[in-house]
Amino acid sequence: MNQRLQGKVAIITGAAQGIGYATARKFLDEGATVIACDISKASIDAALPSLSVRGAIDGVVVDVTVREQVDAMTAAVAQRHGRIDILINNAGITLDARLQKMTEDQFDRVIAVNLKGTYNCAQSVLDTMVKQASGVILNASSVVGIYGNFGQTNYAASKFGVIGFVKTWARELGPKGIRCNAVAPGFVATHILDTIPEKVLEQLTERVPLRRLGTPEDIANVYAFLASDEASYINGAVIEVSGGLTV
C-alpha cells in the first residue's frame, strides 16, 4: 500500500480523543511518525496502546496555552527526529453561552486555547520548517467560524480567527515552502455532542443533505490529504467538511 505520509513527522494537538485521535490513527496508517499532544495525561495513556500498534508514536502532555510547554515539546521533536513536517492545530474547547450571559472567563478560556494556542504551536514549529524549507500547518476551524452559531460568540470568533491565521500565513510562508490551510467541520459525532439531547441531534442530522453526522474519520481523511504531497498546490484554503450543511 502506498503510504502518503511515509517519512513525515507530524505533531497533532488534542490527539487523545475525537478528531485528533482519528487523525493520529490515520497518519500512522499513512506512514507518518506522530507526536500526539494532549492536555490530559490520563487521556494520552489511554489512547497510546491502540495507536502504538499502528506505527511510531510519542505521547506528550502539553497545554497549548503555555508557551514554555509548547516550545519544549517542539524543541524535543526537532532534536529527536531532525525535522517537523506537519502541524495539526486540533486542540480546542467550547464554553457556550448567549452573549448577554457569557462570562469573561468563558470568553478568555476559549480564545486562549483555540486562538492563542494555535498561534503558539504554529510559531513554535516555524524555525524548524523554515530551515528545512518545507512544512504543512493545518488549523481546525468550523462551519461555526464561517457562519456563526447561537450561543457561541467565543467559539465562532476563535474559529474565524484561525481562518485569518492561515490566510495570512499562506502569504507569509508560501515563499518559504510552507503550506497553510484550514478545515471547517460541520456536525461531527464526538464527545462534544454527548450533552445534546437525542431529539436535537435528529434535528441537526435533518439539516445535513447527506442525512448523517460526520465521523472523526471523515475529518482525518481530509487532514491526511492536505498534509500529503497530493495537495502540494493547495495553500490558504478553507475546506468545509460538513456533508453539505451550509448549501
C-alpha distance (Angstrom), angle and dihedral (degrees) to the residues before:
residue distance angle dihedral
M1 . . .
N2 3.78 . .
Q3 3.79 107.7 .
R4 3.79 109.6 -151.5
L5 3.81 96.0 -159.0
Q6 3.80 99.4 41.0
G7 3.81 110.8 153.6
K8 3.82 94.1 7.9
V9 3.81 122.4 130.4
A10 3.80 111.9 -142.3
I11 3.80 130.6 -171.6
I12 3.81 113.8 -157.3
T13 3.81 120.6 -174.0
G14 3.79 121.7 -153.6
A15 3.79 86.2 22.5
A16 3.81 101.3 148.5
Q17 3.80 97.7 82.9
G18 3.77 146.3 5.0
I19 3.79 118.6 8.1
G20 3.82 92.0 -7.4
Y21 3.79 92.2 55.4
A22 3.80 92.4 46.6
T23 3.80 89.5 49.2
A24 3.79 92.4 50.4
R25 3.80 89.7 50.6
K26 3.81 92.4 47.7
F27 3.79 93.0 47.9
L28 3.80 91.6 50.2
D29 3.80 89.4 51.2
E30 3.80 88.3 51.5
G31 3.82 91.3 54.6
A32 3.80 102.1 -101.0
T33 3.78 125.9 140.9
V34 3.81 103.5 -124.3
I35 3.78 130.9 -152.1
A36 3.79 104.0 -162.2
C37 3.81 111.0 -157.5
D38 3.77 126.0 -170.3
I39 3.79 137.7 155.2
S40 3.82 91.4 -128.0
K41 3.80 118.0 73.7
A42 3.79 90.4 -168.9
S43 3.80 90.8 55.1
I44 3.80 92.3 48.5
D45 3.80 91.6 48.2
A46 3.81 89.0 51.0
A47 3.81 94.5 48.0
L48 3.81 101.0 43.0
P49 3.82 100.1 72.9
S50 3.81 93.6 58.3
L51 3.81 91.7 42.8
S52 3.79 99.8 44.1
V53 3.81 92.5 62.3
R54 3.81 87.7 63.9
G55 3.80 98.5 55.0
A56 3.79 148.6 -61.2
I57 3.78 111.1 -20.6
D58 3.80 137.5 158.7
G59 3.80 122.7 -163.3
V60 3.80 117.1 -145.7
V61 3.81 129.6 -177.7
V62 3.80 106.3 -134.1
D63 3.79 133.9 163.1
V64 3.80 102.3 -153.7
T65 3.81 90.8 -154.3
V66 3.82 91.0 62.9
R67 3.79 106.8 76.1
E68 3.81 94.3 -163.7
Q69 3.82 90.4 59.1
V70 3.78 92.3 47.1
D71 3.81 93.2 49.2
A72 3.79 92.0 47.2
M73 3.81 90.2 52.1
T74 3.82 96.0 48.2
A75 3.82 92.2 44.8
A76 3.80 90.6 52.1
V77 3.81 91.5 48.8
A78 3.80 92.8 49.2
Q79 3.80 91.8 47.4
R80 3.80 95.2 47.1
H81 3.80 99.5 40.8
G82 3.80 101.9 24.3
R83 3.79 93.2 -130.6
I84 3.81 147.0 41.0
D85 3.78 113.1 -144.8
I86 3.80 104.6 168.0
L87 3.80 136.8 27.9
I88 3.80 119.8 -170.4
N89 3.81 109.3 -167.0
N90 3.79 94.9 -157.6
A91 3.82 103.1 139.3
G92 3.78 111.7 112.2
I93 3.79 145.3 142.7
T94 3.79 139.2 -157.4
L95 3.81 126.9 -143.2
D96 3.79 103.4 171.2
A97 3.79 129.6 -161.6
R98 3.78 138.0 137.3
L99 3.79 113.6 -93.2
Q100 3.81 93.0 -105.8
K101 3.79 91.9 53.0
M102 3.82 101.4 36.0
T103 3.80 113.9 117.4
E104 3.77 124.7 -139.6
D105 3.80 89.1 -116.5
Q106 3.81 91.8 54.0
F107 3.78 90.7 51.1
D108 3.80 95.9 43.9
R109 3.80 96.5 46.6
V110 3.80 94.8 51.3
I111 3.80 92.3 46.6
A112 3.82 90.7 46.3
V113 3.81 94.6 53.8
N114 3.79 102.9 32.2
L115 3.79 100.8 36.2
K116 3.81 109.9 19.2
G117 3.81 91.4 36.8
T118 3.80 90.1 55.0
Y119 3.80 90.1 48.9
N120 3.82 91.5 48.5
C121 3.79 94.6 52.0
A122 3.80 95.5 43.6
Q123 3.78 94.4 48.7
S124 3.79 90.7 45.8
V125 3.83 95.4 57.3
L126 3.79 95.0 43.2
D127 3.80 100.9 88.2
T128 3.79 89.5 56.3
M129 3.80 94.9 44.5
V130 3.82 93.5 46.3
K131 3.80 90.7 49.1
Q132 3.79 91.9 52.8
A133 3.85 90.7 40.9
S134 3.78 92.4 -131.8
G135 3.77 141.4 77.2
V136 3.78 147.1 122.9
I137 3.81 126.2 -127.4
L138 3.80 117.1 -169.7
N139 3.80 122.3 -173.8
A140 3.81 126.0 -157.6
S141 3.77 107.7 -128.4
S142 3.82 125.5 158.7
V143 3.78 140.9 -140.5
V144 3.82 82.3 -105.9
G145 3.80 87.2 63.5
I146 3.81 89.7 57.4
Y147 3.79 102.8 37.4
G148 3.81 105.2 18.4
N149 3.79 126.6 -128.1
F150 3.79 136.7 -131.8
G151 3.79 112.0 -92.4
Q152 3.80 95.7 9.9
T153 3.81 106.6 96.7
N154 3.81 91.8 137.6
Y155 3.81 96.6 41.7
A156 3.81 94.3 45.2
A157 3.80 91.4 49.5
S158 3.80 91.8 49.8
K159 3.80 93.9 47.4
F160 3.79 92.2 46.2
G161 3.79 87.3 48.6
V162 3.80 94.9 56.4
I163 3.79 88.2 54.1
G164 3.79 87.5 55.6
F165 3.78 87.6 51.4
V166 3.80 95.1 56.4
K167 3.80 93.4 43.2
T168 3.80 88.5 55.4
W169 3.79 96.8 39.1
A170 3.81 91.4 49.3
R171 3.79 88.1 61.2
E172 3.80 95.7 41.9
L173 3.78 99.5 40.8
G174 3.80 103.8 30.6
P175 3.82 91.5 83.9
K176 3.81 87.6 54.1
G177 3.81 92.9 56.0
I178 3.80 95.7 -102.0
R179 3.82 120.6 127.9
C180 3.82 121.8 -155.1
N181 3.80 125.5 -168.0
A182 3.79 140.4 155.9
V183 3.79 132.7 -135.4
A184 3.81 118.5 -148.9
P185 3.81 110.8 -161.1
G186 3.79 122.9 -165.2
F187 3.80 122.5 -151.6
V188 3.80 106.9 -21.1
A189 3.80 124.6 -174.8
T190 3.81 101.0 -118.3
H191 3.80 134.6 126.4
I192 3.81 88.9 -82.8
L193 3.83 87.5 75.5
D194 3.81 93.8 49.8
T195 3.80 93.3 97.7
I196 3.80 94.2 49.8
P197 3.84 114.1 101.2
E198 3.79 116.8 -112.4
K199 3.81 92.0 -116.5
V200 3.79 91.1 55.4
L201 3.81 90.7 48.7
E202 3.78 88.9 53.3
Q203 3.79 89.9 52.3
L204 3.79 90.7 49.5
T205 3.79 90.7 50.4
E206 3.79 91.4 51.1
R207 3.81 89.2 57.3
V208 3.81 90.7 60.0
P209 3.83 114.0 83.5
L210 3.81 90.3 -144.0
R211 3.83 87.9 55.6
R212 3.77 95.9 -132.6
L213 3.76 140.0 85.9
G214 3.76 117.8 -108.9
T215 3.79 121.2 -102.2
P216 3.80 125.3 -134.1
E217 3.80 86.1 -115.1
D218 3.82 90.6 59.5
I219 3.80 89.0 60.9
A220 3.81 94.7 39.8
N221 3.80 90.3 55.6
V222 3.80 91.0 56.4
Y223 3.80 91.8 47.5
A224 3.81 89.5 52.1
F225 3.79 91.8 51.1
L226 3.81 93.8 47.1
A227 3.80 91.2 47.4
S228 3.79 92.5 51.3
D229 3.79 130.7 83.0
E230 3.81 87.7 -108.9
A231 3.82 86.1 77.5
S232 3.79 94.6 46.1
Y233 3.81 93.3 130.4
I234 3.81 97.2 45.6
N235 3.80 110.4 100.7
G236 3.80 131.1 152.9
A237 3.80 92.7 10.4
V238 3.80 130.9 141.5
I239 3.80 110.4 -148.1
E240 3.80 113.1 -159.9
V241 3.81 112.7 -148.7
S242 3.78 102.7 -176.7
G243 3.79 109.9 119.0
G244 3.80 88.7 -107.1
L245 3.81 94.3 -57.1
T246 3.79 94.1 149.7
V247 3.80 98.4 40.9
